Amino acid sequence: MTWTTEAWLREALGALKRTLDVDARTKNEMVQFLLDEGFWDKEKLSTWESAIAKFNSCLNPNKSEFFKVGELWALSKRFGRHELFLAMAADLGYEVRRLPTEERQQELLEQLAYLQVQHGEALERISTQLAQLQAAPHAPPALPIIPGQRHHFSTQEWPYGTGSSVVARDGCP
């Protein structure tokens, strides 16, 4: 079974062109957006004409240049051109419904409130740990490091002879 038929490719290219087929002023704004947001390297595209040529080349299926997913996503979001996204959703069997502004705003406010609670809890936890660390009389004593010595935790081979384990050596019952 072939997934990418000629008809599918034509529809995909058509959706891409419908997304980016804009008037000259908007195309210039799109190119400037790609440059300003760092999607395209200003140094490599030294002239405005080369940037416009790249944009046009990315729309040509016979050229080796193409838009990256991030570029298309950013352009769709910034310029409200969602035709490619809608064609992809339809092809994949999804129904798309744009959330009303109020509903989207409410979702964002809920996310913000949730993250503020999480942030507050993290700040409290870290502040408590920092206060405990600063209130400690001194750091626990470090065990001596003896080059070439294997670490023994509960053997009679402990070189200091004060007990058969670290617990007994440190005076714990």
N, C-alpha and C positions, 0 to 999 in steps of 0.2 A: 504494500500500500504506500502510495506517495503522499506525503503530508503537504508538501509545498508544490501545489499544482500551479499552472500558468495563471488560472483565474484567481487563485488565492494571492499570488504575487502581485497581480494587477490591482486587486482590491487593497492590498497593503500599501503599495506605492501611491494609489489614489488617496488613501486616508492620510498618508504622510504629506502629500501635496496639498490636500485640503487644509491640513493643519498649518502649513507654512506658506501657502500661496496667498501672499498679502500684497498690499500696495507698496510702492517704493519707499515711502516714508516709514511704514511699519517694518519693512525689511531692514532698513538702515538702523532702526531702533533695536531690532533683534540682534543684528550683527554687533552693535555697540554693547548690548547687554552681555553677549557671549564673551566679548573682550573684557568688559569691566568686571565681570564675575569670575574671571580667570579660567573659563572653559577653553578659550583660545589664547595662544601665546602672542602677545602684542609684538614681540621681537621677531618672531617667525613670519608674521603677517605685517611686513614693514610698511605697506601702503594700504590705503582704504580700498583700492581696487582689488588687491589680492584677497582681502577679507570678504568682499562681496563675491569674488570668483569662487572662493572656498564654499560659501553658503550655497551658491548655485550648483557647484559641483556635487555637494552632498545630496542634492535633490535629483541628480542624474544617475539612474541605475547602471549606466554604462561606464561610470567613472569609479575609481577605486576609493574615493573619499566618501565618507558617510557620517551622519550625525551619531553621536554616542547617546546611549539611553539617558544619561544625566542631562545632556544638552537638551534633548527633546522634552524631558520632564520639566526642566526649568523654564524652557520657552513656553510650554503649554500652561504652566502655572502663572508665569509673569504676564503673558499676553492673552490668557483666557481662550486659547485655541485648543480644544479638546477632541477634535475629530479623530485623531489617531488612537487616543485612549478609548473612545467610544467604540471604534471599529474593533479594537482588540477585545474589549469586554464582550461585544456581541458575538464575535468569532469564538470566544471561549465559553459562551453560554451564560453570561451574566447579565442581569438587569441592573441598570445604573440609575440611581436617583440622587440628585444633588440635594444635600441637606439645606433646609432653609437657614438663612443667616442666624436667626435667633437660636435655632437648635444647635448649630455648629458652635455658636458662641457659648451656649450653656455647656456643651461637652468640653470645650476648652477651659472654661472656668472650673468645672469639676476636676479636670486633670490638674490644673494649677493648685486647687485646694488640696488634693491628694498629695501632690509632690511637696507642698509646703509642710504638711504634717510629717511626711517622711524625712524631710530636711530637718525639721525641728527635733525629731527623735534622734537623728544621727548626730546633730550638734550636741544634744544633751548627753548622749552616750560617750562621745569623744571628750567632751568637757569633763565629765565625771572621771573618765580614765586618766585624763591629764591631771586633774586635782589629786587623785589617788597617788599617782606617780610622784607628784611634787610633795605630797604629805608623807611619803615613806621616809623613815629615818635614814636609810642608806640602801644602796643596791645590795642584793644578795651576793655573798662572797663567791668569787669565781673559783672553780677547781683549778689546781695547778696544772699547767701544761708541761708534760715531760716529753721531749722529742723521742720518737720511736716507741713510746709506751702505748700498749693497747689499753683501751678503756675497759674496766671491769666494774660491773654494777653490783654483783652479789656473789663474789667468789672469795675464797680464802687467799687468793693471790694478791689482795690489796696490799700495796707496798708500805702502807703506813701502819699496819697492824692494829688499828684501833677498833676493828670490828669486821664482821664478815660481809657487810653490805654498806652502801653509801648511807642508808638510813641510820644504821647503828653507828657508823663513824661520825655522823653529824649530831649525835646525842639524842636521837629520837628513839623512843621505846620500841 
